[in-house]
Amino acid sequence: MIEYKEWRHVFKLDPDKNINDEDLERICESGTDAVIVGGTLRVSFDNTIDLLARIRRFSVPCILEVSNVEAVVPGFDFYFVPLVLNAGNEYATLHHHTEGLKQYGSLVKWSEVAVEGYIIFNPQSEVAKLTGAKIPKDVEDVKALARLADQMLKLPIVYIEYSGAYGDPSWVQSVRSVIEQAHLFYGGGIKDGSQAAEMAKWADTVIVGNIIYEDIEQALKTVHSVKSLT
Ligand code: 1GP
């Protein structure tokens, strides 16, 4: 069983992006709590299984965030299934989840799966475009979505997704203030240790993605700055 509720810091690697062996080793051996494999575009079975095989040389827990049914690969330690709460197109109907269950429903080990209640904030992000996300306009929108995930749907995880843009810490604080049981992930635009630490004040776990590919040294510094918080 993966104890994701104890994680403070996670790296997210995108199967569609290139990372050399040395950088991958530094990420996996950085002291981060886990590595999530996930992306929005061009995530396939082949590029996902390739990345899993490379990460498996290290002992870090490795989790698949399922982006599409074709890219479901067995052999990960755990699976996160995003459910976009502010989707505005067919993603709001859970059509893709139902199609996935038609193919894999009888095979899934449910003790290895958790659903993430995604709230998408960055309108420029690929995931916002893909899901036609209705971006929260004010703090009341934000709190309502957090309560939808936490209290109405009782999802185990709320994921504040700013992918590609650094978010507003006061909105993360607002989500924190209404959550009663869910574990809170924050991801988006973290470029250095101080930003990671700022979001870690309110989020249970901060997720660091793009900066891995842009500035590996800064990416690595986020681990210590989050882990050294009391
Ligand atoms: C993306 O939340 C993660 O799904 C991390 O975002 O890539 O902007 O760090 P960044």
Residues whose N, C-alpha, C, O or C-beta is under 5 A from the ligand:
A	BS01	1GP	K12 S163 G164 A165 G187 G188 G189 I190 I207 V208 G209 N210 I211
